[in-house]
Amino acid sequence: MEGVIDAVTRDLLTREEGLDWTVTEFVRVVDARLPPRVFYKHCPELRQARVVTPAGIPVHLQLLGSDPQALAANARQALALGATSLDLNFGCPAKTVNRHDGGASLLRDPHRVERAVAAVAGAVEGAIPVTAKIRLGFADKQLALACARAAEDGGARHLVVHARTRNEGYRPPAHWEWIARIRAQLTIPVIANGDIWTLADYWKARSLSGCEDVMLGRAVLADPLLPRRIRHWQRTGEGLPATPWQARAEVLHRYAERQRQHLPERVVVSLLKQWLNIMRGRDAEAARRFATLRRETRLDAFLAGLRAPGDEPAPERREAAPLAC
Ligand SMILES: Cc1cc2nc3c(=O)[nH]c(=O)nc-3n(C[C@H](O)[C@H](O)[C@H](O)COP(=O)(O)O)c2cc1C
């Protein structure tokens, strides 16, 4: 996720079990072949023998662009640098990106989706998988099925569907039932994405979409132990206790300790605020901490504020496990 998930975050979030793979922030492809440093910046894991987090979870490199030739040139560059999987972003709703003909703007023309995927798949000649991520459309859902088919026809090995249109932004609800319609038309695996915040959401998204797998976005930041709860439920049918505040604070602490080694303290504080801001929408204690710390600019004081005793009730809150399995 652009501006939010970097290699440090990927490392921290994959230490807990539950995530099968991760994706980099998008590498913006305009017209030229980008220098290696751009790829290394987005994906420092490329410098290793295996493109994985320290816990061994694969990292897929994501490209965002519209020009097939430029995408192909950069796919070759990524392959030469050691990428082991390439994902194409057709979901980004940002105005600047869409104005420059990137991300979700391609969903207005399924042929362009197909050409982009085919160019990248052709460039890597089957050496590594090429995958795609779409929304249900730009302004409306009329082309949702056509765009999904276009990604498959272009050679995508799997398709992630964020179940909203571009114009729906991040507003609930996500239309998971639309993903079932897409699945019915495709032979490649389809992965459901959008608004999966809890174990119950996970179950509902799976049931309505029929997908085996889901992709988690903001929820992994809001609740870093959600993937573990989902995995535990898959194995045992039991719900684990809800993530206590101290566990969330611990992740933020570890993050800060890593980031302060190479970033100025005020930047680390603003990154922490950004993360806490995502947490606060889903956790009352995070919301209280955010309200108290929002004007704090000193890193150590901020971290102390995260750890200070709070109001969170001690009893274990257990998220209800879905009944079906
Ligand atoms: C700040 C932010 C940055 C994002 N950056 C990316 C990105 O670089 N690539 C991508 O495929 N999706 C990106 N997304 C979209 C998420 O991956 C995901 O599809 C979307 O947030 C819906 O899923 P969620 O409700 O689980 O968060 C971003 C979302 C947010 C909020």
Ligand as a Chemical Component Dictionary entry (heavy atoms), coordinates in Angstrom:
data_LIG
# 
_chem_comp.id                   LIG 
_chem_comp.type                 NON-POLYMER 
_chem_comp.pdbx_formal_charge   0 
_chem_comp.three_letter_code    LIG 
# 
loop_
_chem_comp_atom.comp_id 
_chem_comp_atom.atom_id 
_chem_comp_atom.alt_atom_id 
_chem_comp_atom.type_symbol 
_chem_comp_atom.charge 
_chem_comp_atom.model_Cartn_x 
_chem_comp_atom.model_Cartn_y 
_chem_comp_atom.model_Cartn_z 
_chem_comp_atom.pdbx_ordinal 
LIG C1  C1  C 0 -3.197  4.454  1.730  1  
LIG C2  C2  C 0 -3.494  3.348  0.755  2  
LIG C3  C3  C 0 -2.543  2.990  -0.179 3  
LIG C4  C4  C 0 -2.812  1.954  -1.078 4  
LIG N1  N1  N 0 -1.844  1.605  -1.988 5  
LIG C5  C5  C 0 -2.055  0.547  -2.799 6  
LIG C6  C6  C 0 -1.032  0.097  -3.696 7  
LIG O1  O1  O 0 0.063   0.664  -3.785 8  
LIG N2  N2  N 0 -1.314  -0.982 -4.481 9  
LIG C7  C7  C 0 -2.515  -1.642 -4.401 10 
LIG O2  O2  O 0 -2.720  -2.631 -5.115 11 
LIG N3  N3  N 0 -3.480  -1.234 -3.588 12 
LIG C8  C8  C 0 -3.279  -0.164 -2.780 13 
LIG N4  N4  N 0 -4.275  0.239  -1.934 14 
LIG C9  C9  C 0 -5.561  -0.473 -1.930 15 
LIG C10 C10 C 0 -5.554  -1.643 -0.949 16 
LIG O3  O3  O 0 -4.596  -2.603 -1.346 17 
LIG C11 C11 C 0 -6.926  -2.334 -0.911 18 
LIG O4  O4  O 0 -7.229  -2.816 -2.197 19 
LIG C12 C12 C 0 -8.028  -1.394 -0.471 20 
LIG O5  O5  O 0 -7.621  -0.617 0.630  21 
LIG C13 C13 C 0 -9.289  -2.184 -0.098 22 
LIG O6  O6  O 0 -8.995  -3.198 0.810  23 
LIG P1  P1  P 0 -9.141  -3.002 2.400  24 
LIG O7  O7  O 0 -10.557 -2.553 2.648  25 
LIG O8  O8  O 0 -8.803  -4.361 2.942  26 
LIG O9  O9  O 0 -8.175  -1.937 2.806  27 
LIG C14 C14 C 0 -4.046  1.277  -1.037 28 
LIG C15 C15 C 0 -5.005  1.649  -0.086 29 
LIG C16 C16 C 0 -4.748  2.668  0.803  30 
LIG C17 C17 C 0 -5.815  3.034  1.817  31 
# 
loop_
_chem_comp_bond.comp_id 
_chem_comp_bond.atom_id_1 
_chem_comp_bond.atom_id_2 
_chem_comp_bond.value_order 
_chem_comp_bond.pdbx_ordinal 
LIG C1  C2  SING 1  
LIG C2  C3  SING 2  
LIG C2  C16 DOUB 3  
LIG C3  C4  DOUB 4  
LIG C4  N1  SING 5  
LIG C4  C14 SING 6  
LIG N1  C5  DOUB 7  
LIG C5  C6  SING 8  
LIG C5  C8  SING 9  
LIG C6  O1  DOUB 10 
LIG C6  N2  SING 11 
LIG N2  C7  SING 12 
LIG C7  O2  DOUB 13 
LIG C7  N3  SING 14 
LIG N3  C8  DOUB 15 
LIG C8  N4  SING 16 
LIG N4  C9  SING 17 
LIG N4  C14 SING 18 
LIG C9  C10 SING 19 
LIG C10 O3  SING 20 
LIG C10 C11 SING 21 
LIG C11 O4  SING 22 
LIG C11 C12 SING 23 
LIG C12 O5  SING 24 
LIG C12 C13 SING 25 
LIG C13 O6  SING 26 
LIG O6  P1  SING 27 
LIG P1  O7  DOUB 28 
LIG P1  O8  SING 29 
LIG P1  O9  SING 30 
LIG C14 C15 DOUB 31 
LIG C15 C16 SING 32 
LIG C16 C17 SING 33 
# 
